[in-house]
Every structure is written in C-alpha cells, then in structure tokens.
Amino acid sequence: MALPDSGISAEEVPFPEIVELNVGGQVYITRYSTLTSLPESLLGEMFSRKSSKGLARDTKGRFFVDRDGFLFRYILDYMRDQQLVLPDHFPERGRLQREAEFFNLPELVKLLAPKISKQNSLGDDGCPSDPEDSSPGVDPAHSLASCGATSAACASLVPGSVDSKRSGFITIGYRGSYTLGRDSHTDAKFRRVARIMVCGKTSLAKEVFGETLNESRDPDRPPERYTSRYYLKFTFLEQAFDKLADAGFHMVACNSTGTCAFAHEQTDDKIWTSYTEYVFYRE
C-alpha cells in the first residue's frame, strides 16, 4: 500500500528514531543513532539501509535478530559509548566474544580476548624440547626432572589438559503445587513449578548452569563464596538434573514437605503445595 503523495511503499519508510528489537526472544528498545553509531558493524549496516525492506520482523513488527538475547545487552551497551563494562566474575566472556564477532565489532573482540601475562606466556623457552639437546656437562637426571616440571607447568596453561573440576555440593530447591480431584485424578496443573532455586558455591553454580543461571538477586558474589539466592531461568527439573549429571554430579539426598487445603468448599478438590530439595555432590 503506497503512502499518500509519496510513491514509497510502507515497507520503505525510513527507520524511526526509536527502534524496537527482538533478539532471541528478548525485547530491546533503543535509538536509531545507537544502532548506526558504528557503520562497519552488522547492526550499522542493517540500519543504514535506505529502507527496512528485507529485514526480518517478529509477529509484532519488531526487527528480529536470531542471537543470544541475554548477552545482547552488553553488545548494545558497547554500541552506545564504545566501552566494555562487565559484572565482576562474569562467566560468559567467551560466548560474548563470539557474539561480538558475529556483530562485526573487532575492537570489542580484542577487549574480550583472553590475556596471558608475559611470565605465563608460552614462548620459545616455555617448554624445552628433548632432554638429549641439553648442554654438555648437565646431569641427565636433573635435566629430565626439570623438563618434567616445566612440561607440567606448560600443560596447566592448556585448556582441558588438566581436570579442573572441583568437588562440592549443589542443592536444588523448588516449590510446587498440584490439584487433586475426585477419584485421585489430577488436573493439567500437576507439579506446577514456579521457580527452581540453586544453593552452593558460586563458582560451581556458574560452571554447571552457565547462562541459564539468574544472578540478579546476588550479582556480585565472589566465586569462592556461597549463596542461596540464585535461581534458574527455566522451570524444568529434568533440565537441571541433566546439567548436573553432565557436570559429573550425583544425587545424594532429597527431602520434601507438603501441605493440603481444599480448593473449593463445594467440591472435594484439594490443593497440595510442597517444597522439595535435592542435594547433588561431585567428588
């Protein structure tokens, strides 16, 4: 449908000053000038077009980008002032670097790249080659011992060469409810879980659950401290159990309490409310 007195289709209307984005299901609202602040970036190229024709949209007309919606907040923050500000003990640095590469933000990629100090860098002298190449007069046994110690130090710098998984406990808790009707039939709200809570050492919780862990109630907890205020961004117990099993945890204990109340005075329907905890341990 053409606009009056213009000859330009509705899809070719210039971008509005305030733009709504749907990034992986998360909605963001920002200025057009922010999205075009870095013309060489993917967002800069997308929104520097003469029209919005060809850009994907969701059912509500928002521009859609199929990427990680939670990490996009840091991409958008960088687009605003070209500075990187992350929370303390941020666990998703590698994933955010991948997002920065996708959005074509090379300076942000550099800021997120892992930095190895000079004394720990794997230089030419980091790992001796063969003990037979040692200087004359050096005790071969001493040379072998030195080589072994240095090799162990070098191996410690290679990801995955040493099992860095630490032992510890993680407790999963949830409050659930269901309605029990006549003849012991349950309705569709069986085991309705409002929120899955996570208790334990901060570093272990972040290792196991990663970006699915909601830290908003305790955002600055150091990795070696304990917390009981984290919860998960999903409500499927089996999904939490799968993540714990993949990380090498085993269930060692569980307990539950429950209360019952009548749903309606004129029926026999009963509402059961329970609180359950599962304790997992990794050796």
Disulfide bonds with the S-S distance in Angstrom:
Cys127-Cys154 2.10
